[in-house]
Amino acid sequence: MNGRLIIFSAPSGAGKSTIVRHLVSIGLGLEFSISATSREPREGEREGYDYYFISPSAFRKKIRNDDFIEWEEVYPGKYYGTLRSELERIWNKGKHVLFDIDVAGGLKLKKIYADSAMAVFVLPPSLAVLEQRLRERGTDHGDSLKERVEKARYEMEFAGQFDYVLINDRLEDTLREAEVLVRKFLGR
């Protein structure tokens, strides 16, 4: 029997990756689902750990071969997706799958897996705080930063379609709330 799926989605910079790393570290039988992407690795990112880095042409071939459960062209020419083989890899270990995924992908997974999945939307306290977090992260500048903030404004409109919404204002509180939700969903 397959395990369950726990989906964390949020605009870039809202803190979902920090929450997911915390949840993996506390021994709840969760394993992080490594997404595939066609973008180039950022400094410090590793193949098979942070992402499966696939060329755009190879990514499109995998789309045609139905190798993805879900995929999205998040930015022009920049694809992200979840490989079917990734879920099988985690479930074969007897673990539950934990996602750090964009909003569109999170909603697709929830629709596919329904009651076997819990979808959590992480909101920043405000768009201004989100923009500051993105600036401090230092991976986006100028038009790229502006594009991410506009995308975040759009994505935040979908928060109500998720099972739960966490506002990541104080990280310690958010981590505690996320842990409570996951334990309840897994019956622990």
C-alpha positions in Angstrom: 0.0 0.0 0.0 1.2 3.5 -0.8 1.9 6.0 1.9 0.5 9.5 2.2 1.5 12.8 0.7 2.1 16.0 2.6 2.2 19.0 0.4 3.7 22.4 1.3 3.2 25.2 -1.2 3.9 28.8 -1.0 5.2 31.8 -3.0 8.9 31.8 -3.3 10.5 33.2 -0.1 7.6 32.4 2.2 9.6 29.7 4.1 8.2 26.4 2.9 11.7 24.9 2.4 12.7 25.7 6.0 9.4 24.1 7.2 10.0 21.0 5.1 13.6 20.5 6.2 12.4 20.7 9.9 9.7 18.1 9.3 12.1 15.7 7.7 14.5 16.1 10.6 12.1 15.1 13.4 11.5 11.4 12.7 8.0 11.3 11.4 8.7 8.7 8.6 8.8 11.5 6.0 11.0 11.8 3.0 11.4 14.8 0.8 10.3 14.4 -2.8 13.0 15.7 -5.0 11.5 17.6 -7.9 12.9 17.7 -11.4 13.7 21.0 -13.1 15.0 22.3 -16.4 16.7 25.3 -14.8 20.4 25.5 -14.1 21.6 24.7 -10.6 22.1 27.6 -8.2 25.3 27.8 -6.2 25.5 25.0 -3.7 22.6 22.9 -5.2 23.3 19.3 -5.8 21.9 16.8 -8.4 19.7 14.2 -6.8 19.6 16.1 -3.5 18.0 19.5 -4.2 16.6 18.7 -7.6 17.0 16.3 -10.6 18.5 18.8 -13.1 17.2 17.8 -16.6 17.8 19.7 -19.9 14.7 21.4 -21.3 14.6 18.9 -24.3 15.0 15.9 -22.0 12.3 17.4 -19.7 9.9 17.7 -22.7 10.6 14.1 -23.7 9.7 12.9 -20.2 6.5 14.9 -20.4 5.6 13.1 -23.7 6.5 9.8 -22.1 4.1 10.5 -19.2 7.0 10.2 -16.7 5.6 13.0 -14.5 2.7 13.0 -12.1 2.5 16.7 -12.4 4.6 19.3 -14.2 4.5 23.0 -14.8 6.3 25.6 -16.9 6.7 27.9 -13.9 8.7 30.6 -15.8 9.2 30.7 -19.6 11.4 27.7 -20.5 11.8 26.7 -16.9 10.0 23.5 -16.1 9.4 21.8 -12.7 7.8 18.5 -12.1 7.3 15.4 -9.9 8.6 12.2 -11.4 6.4 9.1 -10.9 9.5 7.2 -10.0 10.2 9.6 -7.1 7.0 8.7 -5.3 7.7 5.0 -5.9 11.2 5.4 -4.6 9.9 6.9 -1.3 6.9 4.6 -0.9 9.2 1.5 -1.5 11.1 2.6 1.6 7.8 2.6 3.6 7.9 6.4 4.1 5.4 9.2 3.4 6.2 11.7 0.7 6.8 15.3 1.7 6.6 18.0 -0.9 8.0 21.5 -1.2 6.3 22.5 -4.4 4.8 25.5 -6.2 1.2 26.3 -5.8 -0.1 24.9 -9.2 1.8 21.6 -8.6 0.5 21.4 -5.0 -3.1 21.8 -6.1 -2.6 19.2 -8.9 -1.2 16.7 -6.4 -4.1 17.3 -4.0 -6.6 16.7 -6.7 -5.0 13.5 -7.8 -4.4 12.0 -4.4 -7.4 13.5 -2.6 -7.8 12.2 1.0 -4.3 10.5 0.8 -2.8 14.0 0.7 -2.8 17.0 3.0 -2.1 20.3 1.3 -0.7 23.3 3.4 -0.3 26.8 2.0 2.4 28.9 3.7 1.7 32.6 3.6 4.2 35.4 4.4 2.9 38.0 6.9 2.7 40.5 4.0 4.0 41.0 0.4 6.5 43.6 1.8 8.0 41.0 4.2 8.2 38.5 1.3 10.0 41.0 -0.9 12.5 41.7 1.9 13.1 38.0 2.4 13.7 37.5 -1.4 16.1 40.5 -1.4 18.0 39.0 1.6 18.2 35.6 -0.1 20.1 37.3 -2.9 19.2 34.9 -5.7 17.0 37.4 -7.6 17.5 41.0 -8.6 15.8 43.7 -10.6 13.2 42.3 -13.0 13.6 38.8 -11.7 12.8 40.0 -8.1 9.8 42.0 -9.4 8.6 38.9 -11.4 8.7 36.7 -8.2 6.8 39.3 -6.2 4.1 39.6 -8.8 3.9 35.8 -9.1 3.6 35.6 -5.3 0.7 38.1 -5.3 -1.1 35.9 -7.8 -0.3 32.6 -6.0 -1.6 34.0 -2.7 -5.1 34.1 -4.3 -5.1 30.3 -4.2 -4.5 29.9 -0.4 -8.2 29.1 0.3 -8.0 26.0 -2.0 -5.6 24.3 0.4 -6.5 22.2 3.4 -4.7 24.5 5.8 -3.0 27.9 5.7 0.0 28.8 7.9 1.2 32.3 8.2 4.9 32.3 8.6 5.5 35.3 10.8 7.4 33.8 13.7 9.4 30.7 12.4 9.3 28.8 15.8 5.5 29.1 15.9 5.1 28.1 12.3 7.3 25.0 12.7 5.3 23.9 15.8 2.0 24.4 13.9 3.3 22.5 10.9 4.4 19.6 13.1 1.0 19.5 14.8 -0.8 19.3 11.4 1.4 16.6 10.1 1.2 14.5 13.3 -2.6 14.7 13.2 -2.8 13.8 9.5 -0.5 10.8 10.0 -2.3 9.7 13.2 0.8 10.2 15.5 
